[in-house]
Amino acid sequence: MNTPHAMTMHTLLTLSETLNQLKAEGYTEDFNLNGDYLAGQRSAIQLSPDEFVVDQHFRFEGASDPADSAVLYAISSARFNLKGTLVNGYGVSSDEAADCIIRAIREQAS
């Protein structure tokens, strides 16, 4: 008789938990916005929108404060064999430069 296996489901609830999980998956670079580029803190590489893709994105909403809202992007660059993350606010705390880069990425995918 086959016994059903219990599946363990991991729900990532916080930004820091999700960042830690992505780091474990190899997304080790911390990207920041630098004008029209993503700048790596560890690698000192600057990526233009045509040099990387967004593999995944996660949206986090502050329980009591809308200023705590953020979007986490898991980013990879095949050209530089590099994976990392970019955190951007949205709504009131949105970074206009990040929004421009993300729009450029979406336009390339179309």
DALINVEN-V667251 format. One record per helix or strand of 3 or more residues. SS is the DSSP state (A for helix, B for strand). FROM is the first residue (numbers start at 1). TO is the last residue. If there is no record, write none. Layout:
# DALINVEN-V667251
SS & FROM & TO
SS & FROM & TO
This chain:
# DALINVEN-V667251
A & 15 & 24
B & 29 & 34
B & 37 & 40
A & 49 & 51
B & 53 & 60
A & 66 & 68
B & 70 & 77
B & 82 & 89
A & 91 & 93
A & 96 & 109
